[in-house]
Amino acid sequence: NSFRFVERAIAFEVERQIELIEDGGKVVQETRLFDPERDETRSMRTKEEANDYRYFPCPDLLPVVLDQAYLDHLRNQLPELPADKRARFQNELGLSAYDANVLSASREMAEFFEEVHRVCGDAKQAANWVQGELSGALNRENLSIQNSPVSAQQLGELIRRVLDDTINGKAAKQVFQALWNGQGESADAVIEAKGLKQVTDTGAIEAMIDQVIAESPAQVAQYRDSEPEKRGKMIGYFVGQVMKASRGTANPQQVNGLLKEKLDALL
């Protein structure tokens, strides 16, 4: 029951059979037992003929010819294998090895991701949302991706609205939660119902900024009197107030740029 015993049994048999033949004996076909305590083999049973082992000849079998055309046909019928999918996600979609591994871990995950990507057109954003917001929600509810309340079509449309600046990232999470809770058929419907469309009109944003500056004289004075390297952190207060005034719908990048211009003009 070990390789060591097999080795010892073979060594004993070599010596036994040599000695047997040299003494004029004949090696018979038999099954022998190895005794590890005596370090020897003993006869268990003998078989007189080969048919005692139930040997039987193979029937004549026709050769199976597999030409290249047939092999190519079979290969084309195969679904994309995980290794090929990972390579495609990296080489064609530009995903990292980590993202490609996670998203190709199961056929269902890969198909969901690819549909999201098809709808939104941005592989990295699709990967981020599927692995982030969606996977987090699925884990909390102990659901598989096949049973996701948010479909790949809905998630792709939501990401598309972030990419085209219809909504910002904060509003996008609100839309996702509403879709998860079944409060809308599509991202557009939720955006419209909740009034989350992003404010990108420069005039409207400037009006909110002017109001925040007018209502924050102490913070403006502190900004003006601070060292230049500290003003970058202080501007966060004003950004927060403008976002609050816009109920989170103002474009954060525009708010940052316009605020800096207006505050620096007061120096």
Buried (B, 14 or more C-beta within 10 A) or exposed (E): EEEEEEEBBEEBBEEBEEEBEEEEEEEEEEEBEBEEEEEBBEEEEEEEEEEEEEEEEEEEEEEEEEEEEEEEEEEEEEEEEBEEBBBBBBEEBEBEEEBBBBBBEBEEBBEBBBBBBEBBEBBEBBBBBBBEBBBEBBEEEEEEBEEBBBBBBBBBBBBBBBEEEBBBEEBBEBBBBBBBEEEBEBBBBBBEEBEBBBBBEEEEBBEBBEEBBEEBEEBBEBBEEEEEEEBEEBBEBBBEBBBEBBEBBBBBEBBBEBBBEBBEEEE
